[in-house]
Amino acid sequence: MSMKPRVVQLVGYSDSGKTTLLSRLIPLLQRQGLRVGVVKHDGGHDFELDQPGKDTWRYREAGASLVAISSQTKTAFIEQQPLPLEQIVARMGQAGADLVLVEGFKREHYPKLVLIRKPQDRELLAAVTNVVAIVTWDEWEHGGLPVFHVDDAQAIASFVQKGE
């Protein structure tokens, strides 16, 4: 029986440090015994996971709706349709994730850490829902939310782990 994983989103404008911060948080959270899944939102681009000419690419080009490749160390699925974030999270839970960190998907309802790199980025706080903390490049205070410096990955990981 699968458990429903906890979900935390990291949202921010382009070049706000989302990917770098996630790359720092993942090993810290894994060391705490959490099995961490990550979802990256591609924001309207048509990403290409396969390499042209490779077998899985050829299968997709031939019209397969779902292609999987598996080795002794990993498995990847490529599905030829967009899925709602909720379904992706559920699948990660079925695969054993305790925590799913989501980069992007600003309009979803999960708890969010908002990355603020420049003062004008603060407008994002009013544009998204369910903000639980702010991650910033500059020192500033917010009346109602915890504020973390982007370089304090340990404190951010502790906050995420506690699920506050």
C-alpha positions as CSV (number, residue, x, y, z in Angstrom):
1,M,0.0,0.0,0.0
2,S,1.5,3.4,-1.0
3,M,1.5,6.4,1.2
4,K,0.7,9.8,0.0
5,P,3.9,11.8,-0.1
6,R,4.3,15.3,1.3
7,V,4.7,17.9,-1.4
8,V,6.6,21.2,-1.3
9,Q,6.9,23.5,-4.3
10,L,9.8,25.8,-5.0
11,V,8.6,28.7,-7.2
12,G,10.3,31.8,-8.5
13,Y,11.0,33.7,-11.6
14,S,13.6,32.5,-14.1
15,D,17.2,32.6,-12.7
16,S,16.0,32.9,-9.1
17,G,18.0,29.8,-8.0
18,K,15.3,27.1,-7.9
19,T,17.4,24.4,-9.5
20,T,20.6,25.2,-7.5
21,L,18.6,25.2,-4.2
22,L,16.9,21.9,-5.1
23,S,20.3,20.4,-5.8
24,R,21.5,21.4,-2.4
25,L,18.3,20.3,-0.5
26,I,18.0,16.8,-2.0
27,P,21.1,15.3,-0.4
28,L,20.4,16.9,2.9
29,L,16.8,15.5,3.0
30,Q,17.9,12.1,1.8
31,R,20.5,12.0,4.6
32,Q,17.5,12.5,7.0
33,G,16.1,9.2,5.8
34,L,13.5,10.7,3.3
35,R,13.1,9.2,-0.1
36,V,12.9,12.4,-2.2
37,G,11.2,12.7,-5.6
38,V,11.5,15.8,-7.8
39,V,9.2,17.2,-10.5
40,K,10.4,19.9,-12.9
41,H,7.9,22.0,-14.7
42,D,9.0,22.8,-18.2
43,G,6.7,25.8,-18.6
44,G,5.5,25.3,-22.1
45,H,8.6,24.1,-23.8
46,D,8.6,20.7,-25.5
47,F,11.5,19.1,-23.8
48,E,13.3,16.1,-25.4
49,L,14.5,13.4,-23.1
50,D,15.4,10.9,-25.8
51,Q,18.3,11.3,-28.3
52,P,17.3,11.2,-32.0
53,G,18.1,7.8,-33.5
54,K,18.2,5.9,-30.2
55,D,15.8,3.0,-29.7
56,T,13.4,4.7,-27.3
57,W,13.2,7.8,-29.6
58,R,12.4,5.5,-32.5
59,Y,9.6,3.8,-30.6
60,R,8.1,7.2,-29.7
61,E,8.4,8.3,-33.3
62,A,6.7,5.1,-34.4
63,G,3.7,6.2,-32.2
64,A,4.1,4.4,-28.9
65,S,2.1,6.2,-26.2
66,L,4.3,5.0,-23.4
67,V,7.9,3.9,-23.6
68,A,10.1,2.6,-20.8
69,I,13.8,1.8,-20.6
70,S,15.3,-0.1,-17.7
71,S,18.8,-1.1,-16.8
72,Q,20.4,-2.7,-13.7
73,T,20.5,0.8,-12.0
74,K,17.5,2.8,-13.2
75,T,14.2,2.9,-15.1
76,A,12.7,5.8,-17.1
77,F,9.2,6.1,-18.5
78,I,8.3,8.5,-21.3
79,E,4.6,9.1,-21.7
80,Q,3.3,11.0,-24.7
81,Q,0.8,13.1,-22.9
82,P,0.9,15.8,-20.2
83,L,-0.2,14.8,-16.7
84,P,-1.6,16.9,-13.9
85,L,0.8,17.5,-11.1
86,E,-1.5,15.6,-8.7
87,Q,-1.1,12.4,-10.9
88,I,2.7,12.8,-11.1
89,V,2.8,13.1,-7.3
90,A,0.6,10.1,-6.8
91,R,2.9,8.0,-9.1
92,M,5.9,9.1,-7.1
93,G,4.1,8.1,-3.9
94,Q,3.5,4.7,-5.4
95,A,7.2,4.4,-6.3
96,G,8.0,5.1,-2.6
97,A,8.7,8.8,-2.3
98,D,8.2,10.3,1.1
99,L,8.6,13.8,-0.1
100,V,8.1,15.3,-3.5
101,L,9.9,18.6,-4.3
102,V,8.3,20.4,-7.2
103,E,10.1,23.1,-9.2
104,G,7.6,25.4,-10.7
105,F,3.8,24.9,-11.3
106,K,3.1,28.3,-9.7
107,R,-0.7,27.8,-9.9
108,E,-0.9,24.5,-8.0
109,H,-2.2,24.4,-4.5
110,Y,0.7,22.7,-2.6
111,P,2.8,24.5,0.1
112,K,5.3,26.8,-1.6
113,L,8.7,28.2,-0.9
114,V,8.9,31.4,-3.0
115,L,12.4,32.4,-4.2
116,I,13.0,36.2,-4.4
117,R,16.2,37.2,-6.1
118,K,15.5,40.9,-6.8
119,P,13.3,43.4,-5.0
120,Q,10.9,43.5,-7.9
121,D,10.4,39.7,-7.6
122,R,8.4,40.3,-4.4
123,E,5.3,40.8,-6.5
124,L,5.3,37.0,-6.9
125,L,4.2,36.7,-3.2
126,A,0.8,38.2,-4.1
127,A,0.4,36.1,-7.2
128,V,0.7,32.6,-5.8
129,T,-1.2,30.7,-3.1
130,N,-0.2,28.7,-0.1
131,V,3.2,30.4,0.5
132,V,4.8,28.9,3.6
133,A,8.2,30.5,3.5
134,I,10.4,32.9,1.5
135,V,13.9,32.2,0.2
136,T,15.8,35.3,-0.7
137,W,19.2,36.5,-1.9
138,D,19.0,39.6,0.3
139,E,18.3,40.1,4.0
140,W,14.8,41.3,4.6
141,E,12.0,40.5,7.0
142,H,8.4,39.6,6.2
143,G,5.8,40.1,8.9
144,G,4.0,36.7,8.7
145,L,6.3,34.2,7.0
146,P,9.7,32.7,7.7
147,V,12.5,34.1,5.5
148,F,15.6,32.1,4.7
149,H,18.7,33.1,2.9
150,V,19.3,31.1,-0.3
151,D,22.7,29.9,0.9
152,D,21.2,28.5,4.1
153,A,20.2,25.1,2.6
154,Q,20.5,23.4,6.0
155,A,17.9,25.6,7.6
156,I,15.6,25.3,4.6
157,A,16.0,21.5,4.6
158,S,15.1,21.4,8.3
159,F,12.0,23.6,7.7
160,V,10.9,21.3,4.8
161,Q,11.5,18.2,6.8
162,K,9.4,19.4,9.7
163,G,6.6,20.0,7.3
164,E,5.7,23.3,8.8
